[in-house]
């Protein structure tokens, strides 16, 4: 960045991020003088922009779910992770897409989601809950329009870079598929405690498919209760939680992926206790990973690997507890006579078919 090298010009040393993040890293380097500590100035400029996006994200979340929006800026692990990476650019765009979706401005929502995916790839999981919502309303045509705009936006951003610097552009995707169990993941925790993980790519994909199927069944059970948007935000958070829990890496800033959508999914004050239990575990993990890294530098205060692995499982367990708390709230809203059955499944599929026709 200090030489203003284009971030996707190298097949072996391009940035490991999607296009918009790379362009932000590159573009802001031109706004920094080469004099008077340029590295610190580059950092200060970028965290100022991140602070702007965080404030904007909090405001938008307040407009969507004002009762619980205060939880986001008070979450310690969130505040501690704001300036680790450029993730807030994508988080802000993803939150904005939900705000526009709630206002039924679907075209703009899809455009904003496409921008978010082109910035950090994780918002692509939104398409699964959005597909369920449109199908449950019998509006498959509207979903096809939505996903078409999302994909077209992503392609509009990515194609010029992919066409001119394919090797550098594709490095992010190749590395994510080929990487082994990495920091923070459940897989790393298993290996750190002496376990073995075989065929990691295929196991993680298989478990992801199983979790998605389970979430689809859960959505069928709650689709006739509460509002469609409440169910959408819940499903987005649960899908995000599943995705990060089986992913091959869990970086500390991934808390920024989860917490805004956790706040949007909350509808009951009784859920706050579970929220803080989860956030407390995230804070423990936040300290643990840096102390674990400190051990590599020879410090006497470094955290041993087995203790670090334990904090991984504590974090995942408390996230699961919070997810189950949210799910119980949704299930409690059902009619006592409502049960998942063959008839409800056929009715759901019938609506989706009618919308397509």
Backbone torsions as a table, in degrees:
resi	resn	phi	psi	omega
1	UNK	NA	-34.6	-178.8
2	UNK	-68.2	-20.8	175.4
3	UNK	-98.2	4.6	-178.8
4	UNK	58.6	30.9	177.4
5	UNK	-68.0	135.2	179.7
6	UNK	-61.7	130.9	-167.9
7	UNK	-68.8	-10.7	-178.8
8	UNK	-120.7	21.8	-175.3
9	UNK	-83.8	-12.8	-176.5
10	UNK	-114.3	140.5	177.2
11	UNK	-75.2	-22.4	-174.7
12	UNK	-115.7	-12.6	-175.3
13	UNK	-133.9	25.6	174.3
14	UNK	-75.6	159.4	178.8
15	UNK	-64.3	149.4	-174.5
16	UNK	-94.2	42.9	-176.2
17	UNK	-137.0	158.2	174.1
18	UNK	-62.1	172.2	-163.4
19	UNK	-60.7	-50.0	-173.7
20	UNK	-63.6	-39.1	177.0
21	UNK	-60.7	-45.9	178.7
22	UNK	-60.7	-40.4	-179.6
23	UNK	-69.2	-34.5	175.7
24	UNK	-64.5	-46.0	178.6
25	UNK	-57.6	-43.1	-177.1
26	UNK	-73.5	-47.1	-175.9
27	UNK	-63.8	-40.2	-178.8
28	UNK	-70.3	-18.9	178.3
29	UNK	-66.1	-25.6	179.1
30	UNK	-76.9	-13.6	-178.1
31	UNK	-93.1	3.6	-176.8
32	UNK	-111.3	132.2	176.9
33	UNK	-71.9	148.9	178.5
34	UNK	-79.7	-0.9	-178.0
35	UNK	-107.9	160.3	173.6
36	UNK	56.8	66.0	173.3
37	UNK	59.8	66.5	-176.5
38	UNK	-63.1	-29.6	-178.3
39	UNK	-67.8	-42.9	177.0
40	UNK	-65.7	-39.6	179.2
41	UNK	-64.1	-38.3	177.5
42	UNK	-63.2	-43.6	177.8
43	UNK	-62.1	-48.1	-177.1
44	UNK	-61.5	-40.8	179.2
45	UNK	-62.9	-44.9	-177.0
46	UNK	-70.3	-36.9	178.8
47	UNK	-73.1	-26.6	174.0
48	UNK	-63.5	-42.2	177.4
49	UNK	-66.8	-39.8	178.2
50	UNK	-64.4	-39.9	177.6
51	UNK	-61.9	-40.2	177.2
52	UNK	-60.1	-45.3	-179.5
53	UNK	-68.9	-33.4	178.0
54	UNK	-67.1	-44.7	177.6
55	UNK	-60.7	-43.5	177.7
56	UNK	-61.7	-39.7	178.8
57	UNK	-63.3	-43.7	178.7
58	UNK	-61.5	-41.3	-179.6
59	UNK	-64.3	-44.5	-179.7
60	UNK	-65.3	-40.5	177.9
61	UNK	-64.1	-36.4	175.4
62	UNK	-60.5	-39.9	179.8
63	UNK	-68.4	-29.7	-179.5
64	UNK	-84.4	-47.7	-174.9
65	UNK	-138.9	75.0	-172.0
66	UNK	-62.7	-27.7	-174.9
67	UNK	-64.3	-33.2	-174.2
68	UNK	-117.3	4.1	-174.0
69	UNK	-63.6	-26.4	-178.6
70	UNK	-65.0	-19.3	-177.3
71	UNK	-66.1	-33.0	-175.6
72	UNK	-63.0	-54.4	-178.8
73	UNK	-72.0	-10.9	178.5
74	UNK	-94.3	-8.9	-177.9
75	UNK	-73.1	116.2	-173.5
76	UNK	-61.0	-42.7	-178.6
77	UNK	-66.5	-30.2	176.6
78	UNK	-65.5	-51.3	-178.6
79	UNK	-61.7	-38.7	-179.1
80	UNK	-69.0	-17.1	-174.1
81	UNK	-107.9	1.9	-172.2
82	UNK	-58.7	-37.8	-169.1
83	UNK	-111.7	22.8	177.4
84	UNK	-77.4	-36.8	-174.4
85	UNK	-152.0	-175.2	-176.1
86	UNK	-93.9	19.2	-172.2
87	UNK	-59.7	-28.6	-176.5
88	UNK	-63.1	-25.2	175.1
89	UNK	-59.4	-44.7	179.8
90	UNK	-73.8	-39.6	-179.6
91	UNK	-60.6	-44.3	-179.9
92	UNK	-61.5	-43.7	179.6
93	UNK	-65.8	-37.9	-179.8
94	UNK	-67.9	-42.9	177.4
95	UNK	-63.8	-41.3	177.6
96	UNK	-61.1	-37.9	179.3
97	UNK	-61.9	-35.9	178.0
98	UNK	-72.4	-37.2	175.8
99	UNK	-60.5	-44.4	178.5
100	UNK	-68.0	-34.9	178.3
101	UNK	-64.5	-43.6	179.1
102	UNK	-61.4	-34.6	177.7
103	UNK	-79.8	3.3	-179.5
104	UNK	61.0	29.4	172.9
105	UNK	-97.2	71.6	-167.3
106	UNK	-65.4	-36.2	-178.7
107	UNK	-64.9	-44.8	178.2
108	UNK	-68.3	-35.4	177.0
109	UNK	-61.7	-45.0	179.8
110	UNK	-64.0	-39.9	177.6
111	UNK	-62.1	-45.7	179.6
112	UNK	-64.0	-38.2	177.7
113	UNK	-65.9	-40.0	176.6
114	UNK	-60.7	-39.1	176.2
115	UNK	-64.1	-42.5	-179.7
116	UNK	-61.8	-43.7	-179.5
117	UNK	-66.0	-34.6	177.8
118	UNK	-74.1	-9.4	179.6
119	UNK	-98.0	-50.7	171.6
120	UNK	-140.1	136.5	-166.1
121	UNK	-73.7	-15.4	-171.1
122	UNK	-60.5	-30.8	-178.2
123	UNK	-65.9	-5.2	177.4
124	UNK	-61.3	-24.6	179.5
125	UNK	-67.0	-16.3	177.7
126	UNK	-61.0	-29.3	-173.8
127	UNK	-64.7	-28.6	178.6
128	UNK	-66.6	-53.5	176.3
129	UNK	-63.1	-35.8	179.2
130	UNK	-64.9	-38.7	176.2
131	UNK	-62.0	-42.5	178.6
132	UNK	-61.7	-42.0	-178.7
133	UNK	-64.2	-49.6	-179.4
134	UNK	-61.9	-39.6	-179.9
135	UNK	-65.4	-39.7	-179.3
136	UNK	-67.1	-24.4	177.6
137	UNK	-93.4	3.0	-179.1
138	UNK	68.2	34.4	-176.1
139	UNK	-123.6	58.0	-178.5
140	UNK	-66.6	-34.8	178.2
141	UNK	-61.2	-41.4	179.1
142	UNK	-64.0	-37.2	177.7
143	UNK	-66.0	-40.4	178.7
144	UNK	-61.7	-37.3	175.1
145	UNK	-65.7	-42.6	-178.0
146	UNK	-61.6	-50.2	-177.4
147	UNK	-69.5	-30.0	177.6
148	UNK	-64.4	-43.3	178.8
149	UNK	-66.8	-41.0	179.0
150	UNK	-60.4	-49.7	-178.9
151	UNK	-65.2	-42.0	-179.9
152	UNK	-62.1	-39.2	178.1
153	UNK	-64.4	-45.2	178.8
154	UNK	-60.6	-43.4	179.9
155	UNK	-65.8	-39.1	180.0
156	UNK	-58.9	-36.7	179.2
157	UNK	-78.0	-40.8	-169.2
158	UNK	-87.1	-35.4	-172.6
159	UNK	-58.1	-43.8	179.9
160	UNK	-59.7	-37.8	179.8
161	UNK	-74.2	-43.3	-179.4
162	UNK	-63.5	-36.5	-177.5
163	UNK	-71.4	-31.0	-175.1
164	UNK	-102.4	-22.9	-178.3
165	UNK	-141.4	60.0	-170.9
166	UNK	-60.9	-45.1	-176.5
167	UNK	-62.4	-43.1	177.8
168	UNK	-69.0	-40.6	179.9
169	UNK	-63.9	-40.2	-174.2
170	UNK	-81.6	-7.7	-176.4
171	UNK	-59.2	-40.5	179.4
172	UNK	-58.6	-45.4	-176.3
173	UNK	-72.4	-39.4	178.5
174	UNK	-64.9	-42.0	-177.7
175	UNK	-66.7	-37.8	-179.0
176	UNK	-69.4	-31.7	178.9
177	UNK	-77.9	-35.5	-172.4
178	UNK	-93.8	-8.8	-175.2
179	UNK	-67.9	152.0	176.3
180	UNK	-88.3	-177.5	176.2
181	UNK	-57.3	126.1	-172.5
182	UNK	-123.2	177.5	-174.0
183	UNK	-44.6	135.2	169.5
184	UNK	82.9	-14.5	-176.1
185	UNK	-80.1	157.3	176.3
186	UNK	-60.5	-31.7	-180.0
187	UNK	-67.9	-39.2	176.9
188	UNK	-65.7	-40.0	177.9
189	UNK	-60.7	-41.4	179.3
190	UNK	-63.0	-47.0	-178.6
191	UNK	-68.8	-34.2	179.8
192	UNK	-65.7	-27.3	179.2
193	UNK	-94.0	11.2	174.8
194	UNK	96.8	2.9	178.7
195	UNK	-80.3	171.1	178.9
196	UNK	-120.5	140.3	176.8
197	UNK	-125.2	121.3	-179.1
198	UNK	-110.6	147.3	176.3
199	UNK	49.7	54.4	-171.9
200	UNK	-57.4	-44.1	-178.3
201	UNK	-57.2	-46.1	-175.7
202	UNK	-74.1	-36.0	178.2
203	UNK	-65.7	-45.0	-179.0
204	UNK	-64.9	-37.7	177.9
205	UNK	-67.3	-43.5	-179.8
206	UNK	-62.3	-45.8	179.7
207	UNK	-64.7	-37.6	177.5
208	UNK	-61.1	-43.7	178.8
209	UNK	-62.3	-42.3	179.0
210	UNK	-62.4	-44.2	179.8
211	UNK	-64.9	-39.6	178.4
212	UNK	-63.7	-41.8	177.5
213	UNK	-62.2	-42.1	178.5
214	UNK	-63.5	-40.4	178.5
215	UNK	-66.4	-36.4	177.7
216	UNK	-62.9	-42.7	177.8
217	UNK	-64.1	-41.8	177.7
218	UNK	-60.4	-41.7	-179.8
219	UNK	-63.4	-38.6	176.7
220	UNK	-58.4	-34.5	-176.9
221	UNK	-75.1	-25.6	-177.2
222	UNK	-111.5	0.1	-170.5
223	UNK	-64.4	-22.5	-179.5
224	UNK	-97.4	7.2	-179.8
225	UNK	-117.4	156.4	-179.3
226	UNK	57.4	-167.6	178.8
227	UNK	-90.0	159.3	178.1
228	UNK	-60.4	-38.8	-176.5
229	UNK	-71.0	-36.1	175.4
230	UNK	-60.7	-42.9	178.3
231	UNK	-67.5	-34.9	178.9
232	UNK	-63.8	-49.1	-178.5
233	UNK	-64.1	-36.7	176.4
234	UNK	-62.6	-47.0	-178.0
235	UNK	-66.2	-35.6	177.3
236	UNK	-63.0	-45.4	179.9
237	UNK	-65.9	-43.8	-179.6
238	UNK	-63.0	-38.4	178.1
239	UNK	-66.9	-41.0	176.8
240	UNK	-62.2	-42.3	-179.8
241	UNK	-62.9	-42.8	178.0
242	UNK	-63.8	-44.0	-178.3
243	UNK	-61.3	-48.0	-177.8
244	UNK	-71.8	-27.1	-177.5
245	UNK	-73.8	-29.3	179.9
246	UNK	-106.4	0.7	178.6
247	UNK	-65.1	160.3	-176.0
248	UNK	-82.5	-3.9	176.7
249	UNK	-150.1	149.1	172.6
250	UNK	-135.5	95.5	178.9
251	UNK	-77.0	153.5	-177.0
252	UNK	-56.2	-34.8	-177.6
253	UNK	-74.1	-4.0	177.6
254	UNK	-65.4	-15.3	173.4
255	UNK	-61.0	-26.2	176.6
256	UNK	-72.1	-23.8	175.3
257	UNK	-72.2	-36.4	-169.4
258	UNK	-90.1	-46.5	-168.1
259	UNK	-63.4	-43.4	178.9
260	UNK	-57.6	-38.1	-177.2
261	UNK	-82.0	-23.7	171.0
262	UNK	-65.3	-43.6	178.8
263	UNK	-62.6	-41.7	178.9
264	UNK	-65.8	-28.4	-177.3
265	UNK	-81.6	-13.8	-174.7
266	UNK	-79.0	137.1	-178.9
267	UNK	-133.3	-7.3	-173.2
268	UNK	-134.1	132.8	-178.3
269	UNK	-61.8	-24.5	178.9
270	UNK	-67.0	-15.9	179.7
271	UNK	-77.0	-13.8	-174.8
272	UNK	-64.7	-35.7	179.7
273	UNK	-61.6	-45.3	178.2
274	UNK	-64.5	-36.2	177.6
275	UNK	-59.7	-47.0	-176.6
276	UNK	-72.3	-31.5	174.6
277	UNK	-61.7	-46.0	177.4
278	UNK	-62.6	-46.1	-178.7
279	UNK	-64.6	-34.3	176.0
280	UNK	-62.6	-41.4	177.5
281	UNK	-66.2	-36.5	176.8
282	UNK	-64.3	-36.8	178.5
283	UNK	-67.9	-40.8	176.1
284	UNK	-59.4	-44.6	179.5
285	UNK	-63.9	-38.3	-179.4
286	UNK	-58.8	-45.7	177.0
287	UNK	-67.7	-39.1	-174.7
288	UNK	-63.1	-42.2	-175.8
289	UNK	-67.8	-36.7	179.4
290	UNK	-71.7	-36.0	176.8
291	UNK	-69.7	-32.0	175.5
292	UNK	-66.3	-44.4	177.0
293	UNK	-62.8	-35.1	-179.6
294	UNK	-61.0	-30.8	178.6
295	UNK	-61.5	-29.6	178.8
296	UNK	-68.4	-20.9	-179.0
297	UNK	-92.2	1.5	175.6
298	UNK	88.0	8.0	179.9
299	UNK	-68.2	146.0	-179.8
300	UNK	-76.4	-8.4	179.7
301	UNK	-101.8	10.9	179.7
302	UNK	-66.2	152.1	-178.5
303	UNK	-91.5	130.6	178.0
304	UNK	-63.6	156.4	-174.5
305	UNK	-62.6	-39.5	-177.5
306	UNK	-67.4	-33.8	176.1
307	UNK	-70.5	-39.0	175.5
308	UNK	-61.3	-43.3	178.5
309	UNK	-60.6	-37.7	179.0
310	UNK	-61.5	-38.9	179.5
311	UNK	-67.0	-27.7	175.6
312	UNK	-62.0	-47.7	-178.1
313	UNK	-69.8	-33.4	175.8
314	UNK	-64.0	-44.4	179.3
315	UNK	-60.5	-46.9	-178.3
316	UNK	-66.1	-38.6	-179.3
317	UNK	-64.7	-42.5	-179.9
318	UNK	-71.7	-32.0	173.6
319	UNK	-63.7	-42.5	177.0
320	UNK	-62.0	-41.5	178.7
321	UNK	-60.5	-43.8	178.7
322	UNK	-65.0	-41.5	177.9
323	UNK	-60.1	-44.3	179.7
324	UNK	-65.2	-34.5	176.7
325	UNK	-63.4	-45.1	177.0
326	UNK	-63.0	-41.7	-179.1
327	UNK	-64.7	-39.1	178.7
328	UNK	-63.4	-38.1	177.2
329	UNK	-60.9	-44.0	180.0
330	UNK	-66.6	-41.7	-178.9
331	UNK	-68.0	-31.8	179.3
332	UNK	-67.4	-21.3	-179.8
333	UNK	-79.7	-8.8	179.2
334	UNK	-69.1	155.5	167.8
335	UNK	-65.1	145.1	-178.4
336	UNK	-63.8	-18.2	-180.0
337	UNK	-94.6	-7.6	-177.2
338	UNK	-78.1	129.4	177.9
339	UNK	-142.0	147.3	175.2
340	UNK	-68.8	125.7	-176.9
341	UNK	-146.7	174.1	177.1
342	UNK	-62.0	-37.4	-178.5
343	UNK	-63.9	-43.9	-179.3
344	UNK	-67.3	-35.6	177.1
345	UNK	-64.7	-44.1	178.8
346	UNK	-64.4	-37.5	178.7
347	UNK	-64.5	-41.7	178.5
348	UNK	-61.1	-47.0	-179.5
349	UNK	-66.7	-34.0	178.9
350	UNK	-64.1	-42.2	178.1
351	UNK	-62.6	-42.6	-179.5
352	UNK	-63.5	-39.7	179.6
353	UNK	-67.4	-41.6	178.3
354	UNK	-62.3	-38.0	178.5
355	UNK	-65.3	-35.5	178.8
356	UNK	-70.7	-40.9	-180.0
357	UNK	-65.8	NA	NA
